[in-house]
Amino acid sequence: MVRIVGFFAGLLFVAVLMFAAFQRREPSDPLPHGLPPLEQKWSFDSGFGIFGKYDNRQLQRGFAVYKGVCSSCHSLKLVAFRDLEDIGFKPAEVKAIAKDWASEVPSINPETGEPATRKALPSDYFPGPYANEVAGRAANNNALPPDMSLLAKAREGGSAYIYSLVSHGYDDKARPKGFETPDGLYFNKYYANLNIAMPPPLSADGQVDYADGTKSTIDQNAKDVAAFLMWTAEPKLRDRRETGLASVLFLIVLSGLLWGTYKKVWRDVKTPPVVRGVVPAE
């Protein structure tokens, strides 16, 4: 009896699957998604990605864009002020940058033991613009601005994505027909779902002053800050590539030496001929 019930239950299950398989499906509109980022040539990607290196002048300009535009909303909590020496800033300049930074770092009053704040030192990490996540969301319509330390590695497309999003993404003419952007959001054709909470950060040419005399345009600002954020995410990129290249060359030379040693050690050892069907004597 149990077998009969099980047989009919299985038959019913197969019938349901067959019915579902041959049901006519209504076509559905694909979910909107952002465009692939624009192709860009970067100094750190030249030489097939092996010999590329950062352009310190560009990184310094990118830092100026971050300081003048991005730092009001986005933190850089994994980068210390003294790390700026790696991109060409002198120790005295780093000290002045830390001292003049808008946000102060948390501290303890040595006399009372109460929480306090103080001016940043070169050894401090960049302080965030908000006291905590709640304050950050309250100031940005409940959308927390992401930390930028690893942004270039956390987003597909890396620096090209950041450049495309901030320089060419805010384009209402590219809005799909019938696509709506809720109040408080902005259309961006390179963002994942096309609606982003961040208003256009670069609004006009000359928004950031460059100390090296480079013409400050929206496109140039976007390229420079994208390169700078690539450095914050991969500060040891050049050292890592040089170490990898040296390791590969070492392994090639070592393999040649080992092969030569093998041939020299076994060159006088003759292998007896093997005759099919004859078992060699022990």
One Martini backbone bead per residue (centre of mass of N, CA, C, O) as a GRO file, in nm:
protein
  282
    1MET     BB    1   0.058   0.063  -0.020
    2VAL     BB    2   0.301   0.253   0.006
    3ARG     BB    3   0.402   0.218  -0.286
    4ILE     BB    4   0.153   0.328  -0.429
    5VAL     BB    5   0.154   0.608  -0.302
    6GLY     BB    6   0.442   0.683  -0.392
    7PHE     BB    7   0.394   0.657  -0.696
    8PHE     BB    8   0.165   0.877  -0.720
    9ALA     BB    9   0.327   1.106  -0.597
   10GLY     BB   10   0.553   1.105  -0.808
   11LEU     BB   11   0.367   1.148  -1.053
   12LEU     BB   12   0.257   1.421  -0.961
   13PHE     BB   13   0.529   1.569  -0.950
   14VAL     BB   14   0.599   1.533  -1.250
   15ALA     BB   15   0.347   1.676  -1.363
   16VAL     BB   16   0.406   1.953  -1.240
   17LEU     BB   17   0.679   1.998  -1.379
   18MET     BB   18   0.574   1.978  -1.670
   19PHE     BB   19   0.374   2.211  -1.651
   20ALA     BB   20   0.584   2.432  -1.575
   21ALA     BB   21   0.773   2.396  -1.826
   22PHE     BB   22   0.518   2.461  -2.044
   23GLN     BB   23   0.473   2.732  -1.956
   24ARG     BB   24   0.389   3.050  -2.025
   25ARG     BB   25   0.596   3.333  -2.045
   26GLU     BB   26   0.634   3.647  -1.946
   27PRO     BB   27   0.794   3.912  -2.032
   28SER     BB   28   1.062   4.087  -1.877
   29ASP     BB   29   1.207   4.353  -1.758
   30PRO     BB   30   1.502   4.463  -1.711
   31LEU     BB   31   1.708   4.568  -1.495
   32PRO     BB   32   1.860   4.835  -1.414
   33HIS     BB   33   2.191   4.944  -1.527
   34GLY     BB   34   2.501   5.023  -1.547
   35LEU     BB   35   2.758   5.127  -1.713
   36PRO     BB   36   3.047   5.085  -1.832
   37PRO     BB   37   3.338   5.203  -1.795
   38LEU     BB   38   3.568   5.408  -1.898
   39GLU     BB   39   3.843   5.414  -2.076
   40GLN     BB   40   4.178   5.425  -1.931
   41LYS     BB   41   4.494   5.579  -1.884
   42TRP     BB   42   4.746   5.458  -1.664
   43SER     BB   43   5.048   5.462  -1.509
   44PHE     BB   44   4.986   5.188  -1.330
   45ASP     BB   45   4.913   5.018  -1.625
   46SER     BB   46   5.168   5.010  -1.755
   47GLY     BB   47   5.343   4.758  -1.887
   48PHE     BB   48   5.128   4.529  -1.836
   49GLY     BB   49   5.126   4.598  -1.512
   50ILE     BB   50   5.444   4.588  -1.420
   51PHE     BB   51   5.586   4.894  -1.479
   52GLY     BB   52   5.396   5.050  -1.332
   53LYS     BB   53   5.336   5.387  -1.199
   54TYR     BB   54   5.313   5.648  -1.008
   55ASP     BB   55   5.201   5.987  -1.017
   56ASN     BB   56   5.273   6.221  -0.791
   57ARG     BB   57   5.137   6.469  -0.913
   58GLN     BB   58   4.859   6.340  -0.941
   59LEU     BB   59   4.823   6.259  -0.643
   60GLN     BB   60   4.832   6.550  -0.533
   61ARG     BB   61   4.586   6.644  -0.689
   62GLY     BB   62   4.393   6.429  -0.572
   63PHE     BB   63   4.417   6.529  -0.282
   64ALA     BB   64   4.297   6.809  -0.337
   65VAL     BB   65   4.020   6.698  -0.413
   66TYR     BB   66   3.958   6.549  -0.155
   67LYS     BB   67   3.988   6.793   0.037
   68GLY     BB   68   3.786   6.999  -0.127
   69VAL     BB   69   3.538   6.770  -0.169
   70CYS     BB   70   3.525   6.473  -0.019
   71SER     BB   71   3.587   6.521   0.299
   72SER     BB   72   3.292   6.624   0.383
   73CYS     BB   73   3.185   6.296   0.359
   74HIS     BB   74   3.453   6.131   0.331
   75SER     BB   75   3.655   5.892   0.440
   76LEU     BB   76   4.022   5.790   0.547
   77LYS     BB   77   4.091   5.561   0.785
   78LEU     BB   78   4.357   5.393   0.640
   79VAL     BB   79   4.503   5.677   0.640
   80ALA     BB   80   4.790   5.853   0.693
   81PHE     BB   81   4.955   6.141   0.685
   82ARG     BB   82   5.248   6.016   0.644
   83ASP     BB   83   5.180   5.875   0.367
   84LEU     BB   84   5.227   6.135   0.187
   85GLU     BB   85   5.535   6.095   0.145
   86ASP     BB   86   5.500   5.875  -0.090
   87ILE     BB   87   5.388   6.133  -0.292
   88GLY     BB   88   5.604   6.393  -0.216
   89PHE     BB   89   5.576   6.491   0.060
   90LYS     BB   90   5.689   6.674   0.307
   91PRO     BB   91   5.711   6.670   0.642
   92ALA     BB   92   5.619   6.967   0.677
   93GLU     BB   93   5.365   6.939   0.502
   94VAL     BB   94   5.228   6.717   0.666
   95LYS     BB   95   5.211   6.874   0.930
   96ALA     BB   96   5.031   7.102   0.814
   97ILE     BB   97   4.796   6.930   0.717
   98ALA     BB   98   4.721   6.812   0.995
   99LYS     BB   99   4.680   7.084   1.148
  100ASP     BB  100   4.462   7.200   0.914
  101TRP     BB  101   4.251   7.012   0.960
  102ALA     BB  102   3.921   7.026   1.011
  103SER     BB  103   3.936   6.769   1.167
  104GLU     BB  104   3.949   6.621   1.470
  105VAL     BB  105   4.088   6.420   1.712
  106PRO     BB  106   4.055   6.203   1.943
  107SER     BB  107   4.077   6.248   2.306
  108ILE     BB  108   4.248   6.318   2.623
  109ASN     BB  109   4.234   6.481   2.908
  110PRO     BB  110   4.503   6.493   3.128
  111GLU     BB  111   4.350   6.642   3.374
  112THR     BB  112   4.042   6.496   3.362
  113GLY     BB  113   3.978   6.242   3.150
  114GLU     BB  114   3.825   6.363   2.927
  115PRO     BB  115   3.688   6.394   2.645
  116ALA     BB  116   3.857   6.498   2.339
  117THR     BB  117   4.028   6.725   2.121
  118ARG     BB  118   4.269   6.748   1.843
  119LYS     BB  119   4.521   6.797   1.662
  120ALA     BB  120   4.676   6.664   1.414
  121LEU     BB  121   4.908   6.416   1.329
  122PRO     BB  122   5.109   6.238   1.121
  123SER     BB  123   5.024   5.961   1.281
  124ASP     BB  124   4.748   6.008   1.200
  125TYR     BB  125   4.444   5.951   1.094
  126PHE     BB  126   4.197   6.029   0.908
  127PRO     BB  127   3.937   6.207   0.987
  128GLY     BB  128   3.616   6.211   1.002
  129PRO     BB  129   3.323   6.408   0.942
  130TYR     BB  130   3.194   6.210   1.157
  131ALA     BB  131   3.130   6.075   1.462
  132ASN     BB  132   2.916   5.874   1.321
  133GLU     BB  133   2.681   5.696   1.157
  134VAL     BB  134   2.435   5.856   1.247
  135ALA     BB  135   2.542   6.134   1.158
  136GLY     BB  136   2.585   6.059   0.860
  137ARG     BB  137   2.286   5.992   0.795
  138ALA     BB  138   2.156   6.260   0.891
  139ALA     BB  139   2.328   6.432   0.665
  140ASN     BB  140   2.225   6.201   0.413
  141ASN     BB  141   1.939   6.078   0.400
  142ASN     BB  142   2.037   5.785   0.519
  143ALA     BB  143   2.318   5.801   0.360
  144LEU     BB  144   2.622   5.646   0.378
  145PRO     BB  145   2.926   5.741   0.326
  146PRO     BB  146   3.187   5.597   0.205
  147ASP     BB  147   3.480   5.478   0.242
  148MET     BB  148   3.791   5.554   0.048
  149SER     BB  149   4.036   5.366   0.092
  150LEU     BB  150   3.899   5.095  -0.090
  151LEU     BB  151   3.724   5.179  -0.340
  152ALA     BB  152   3.899   5.088  -0.594
  153LYS     BB  153   3.863   4.773  -0.496
  154ALA     BB  154   3.540   4.754  -0.435
  155ARG     BB  155   3.503   4.842  -0.735
  156GLU     BB  156   3.410   4.783  -1.036
  157GLY     BB  157   3.683   4.928  -1.225
  158GLY     BB  158   3.777   5.128  -1.024
  159SER     BB  159   3.911   5.412  -1.136
  160ALA     BB  160   3.721   5.420  -1.384
  161TYR     BB  161   3.459   5.433  -1.224
  162ILE     BB  162   3.510   5.693  -1.068
  163TYR     BB  163   3.553   5.874  -1.311
  164SER     BB  164   3.281   5.823  -1.454
  165LEU     BB  165   3.083   5.900  -1.227
  166VAL     BB  166   3.192   6.209  -1.167
  167SER     BB  167   3.212   6.317  -1.482
  168HIS     BB  168   2.964   6.137  -1.666
  169GLY     BB  169   2.704   6.035  -1.495
  170TYR     BB  170   2.542   6.315  -1.486
  171ASP     BB  171   2.295   6.222  -1.727
  172ASP     BB  172   1.973   6.289  -1.821
  173LYS     BB  173   1.981   6.202  -2.129
  174ALA     BB  174   2.032   5.881  -2.038
  175ARG     BB  175   1.756   5.828  -1.951
  176PRO     BB  176   1.532   5.605  -1.938
  177LYS     BB  177   1.236   5.527  -2.041
  178GLY     BB  178   1.040   5.562  -1.746
  179PHE     BB  179   1.256   5.649  -1.553
  180GLU     BB  180   1.284   5.694  -1.200
  181THR     BB  181   1.370   5.954  -0.957
  182PRO     BB  182   1.379   6.003  -0.651
  183ASP     BB  183   1.374   6.189  -0.397
  184GLY     BB  184   1.721   6.250  -0.313
  185LEU     BB  185   1.813   6.158  -0.592
  186TYR     BB  186   2.047   6.058  -0.861
  187PHE     BB  187   2.130   6.038  -1.181
  188ASN     BB  188   2.351   5.753  -1.286
  189LYS     BB  189   2.488   5.568  -1.552
  190TYR     BB  190   2.725   5.414  -1.356
  191TYR     BB  191   2.540   5.312  -1.163
  192ALA     BB  192   2.395   5.029  -1.072
  193ASN     BB  193   2.073   5.168  -1.039
  194LEU     BB  194   2.104   5.492  -1.134
  195ASN     BB  195   2.066   5.565  -0.821
  196ILE     BB  196   2.201   5.833  -0.626
  197ALA     BB  197   2.283   6.012  -0.325
  198MET     BB  198   2.502   6.168  -0.469
  199PRO     BB  199   2.590   6.452  -0.556
  200PRO     BB  200   2.754   6.643  -0.760
  201PRO     BB  201   3.087   6.709  -0.687
  202LEU     BB  202   3.145   6.814  -0.985
  203SER     BB  203   3.038   7.137  -1.121
  204ALA     BB  204   3.321   7.290  -1.199
  205ASP     BB  205   3.557   7.463  -1.313
  206GLY     BB  206   3.794   7.543  -1.066
  207GLN     BB  207   3.724   7.404  -0.785
  208VAL     BB  208   4.036   7.333  -0.790
  209ASP     BB  209   4.354   7.398  -0.676
  210TYR     BB  210   4.667   7.392  -0.845
  211ALA     BB  211   5.008   7.405  -0.771
  212ASP     BB  212   5.130   7.309  -1.074
  213GLY     BB  213   4.926   7.450  -1.305
  214THR     BB  214   4.704   7.279  -1.370
  215LYS     BB  215   4.421   7.243  -1.528
  216SER     BB  216   4.099   7.289  -1.381
  217THR     BB  217   3.887   7.024  -1.437
  218ILE     BB  218   3.656   6.789  -1.422
  219ASP     BB  219   3.820   6.571  -1.566
  220GLN     BB  220   4.085   6.612  -1.407
  221ASN     BB  221   3.973   6.570  -1.124
  222ALA     BB  222   3.872   6.280  -1.170
  223LYS     BB  223   4.143   6.149  -1.242
  224ASP     BB  224   4.303   6.228  -0.986
  225VAL     BB  225   4.115   6.100  -0.767
  226ALA     BB  226   4.125   5.814  -0.883
  227ALA     BB  227   4.431   5.776  -0.846
  228PHE     BB  228   4.441   5.833  -0.543
  229LEU     BB  229   4.244   5.593  -0.465
  230MET     BB  230   4.435   5.378  -0.571
  231TRP     BB  231   4.659   5.436  -0.367
  232THR     BB  232   4.499   5.388  -0.102
  233ALA     BB  233   4.447   5.081  -0.186
  234GLU     BB  234   4.764   5.071  -0.336
  235PRO     BB  235   5.053   5.176  -0.199
  236LYS     BB  236   5.236   4.893  -0.288
  237LEU     BB  237   5.230   4.831  -0.594
  238ARG     BB  238   5.523   4.859  -0.695
  239ASP     BB  239   5.659   4.672  -0.490
  240ARG     BB  240   5.495   4.419  -0.564
  241ARG     BB  241   5.582   4.403  -0.862
  242GLU     BB  242   5.889   4.391  -0.816
  243THR     BB  243   5.883   4.135  -0.646
  244GLY     BB  244   5.747   3.952  -0.856
  245LEU     BB  245   5.957   3.986  -1.081
  246ALA     BB  246   6.202   3.886  -0.916
  247SER     BB  247   6.085   3.604  -0.856
  248VAL     BB  248   6.059   3.506  -1.148
  249LEU     BB  249   6.357   3.538  -1.226
  250PHE     BB  250   6.467   3.351  -1.006
  251LEU     BB  251   6.314   3.092  -1.099
  252ILE     BB  252   6.440   3.077  -1.378
  253VAL     BB  253   6.736   3.052  -1.290
  254LEU     BB  254   6.697   2.809  -1.099
  255SER     BB  255   6.596   2.612  -1.315
  256GLY     BB  256   6.854   2.617  -1.485
  257LEU     BB  257   7.048   2.517  -1.263
  258LEU     BB  258   6.903   2.250  -1.201
  259TRP     BB  259   6.925   2.132  -1.485
  260GLY     BB  260   7.234   2.141  -1.503
  261THR     BB  261   7.285   1.964  -1.252
  262TYR     BB  262   7.137   1.714  -1.351
  263LYS     BB  263   7.310   1.663  -1.607
  264LYS     BB  264   7.584   1.637  -1.456
  265VAL     BB  265   7.522   1.403  -1.255
  266TRP     BB  266   7.388   1.202  -1.503
  267ARG     BB  267   7.597   1.174  -1.750
  268ASP     BB  268   7.750   0.884  -1.650
  269VAL     BB  269   7.470   0.750  -1.658
  270LYS     BB  270   7.367   0.442  -1.783
  271THR     BB  271   7.105   0.309  -1.957
  272PRO     BB  272   6.978   0.020  -2.000
  273PRO     BB  273   6.857  -0.166  -2.226
  274VAL     BB  274   6.527  -0.245  -2.343
  275VAL     BB  275   6.383  -0.562  -2.399
  276ARG     BB  276   6.128  -0.702  -2.530
  277GLY     BB  277   6.051  -0.979  -2.316
  278VAL     BB  278   6.292  -0.906  -2.121
  279VAL     BB  279   6.417  -0.992  -1.813
  280PRO     BB  280   6.602  -0.854  -1.597
  281ALA     BB  281   6.859  -0.917  -1.406
  282GLU     BB  282   6.931  -0.917  -1.051
   0.00000   0.00000   0.00000
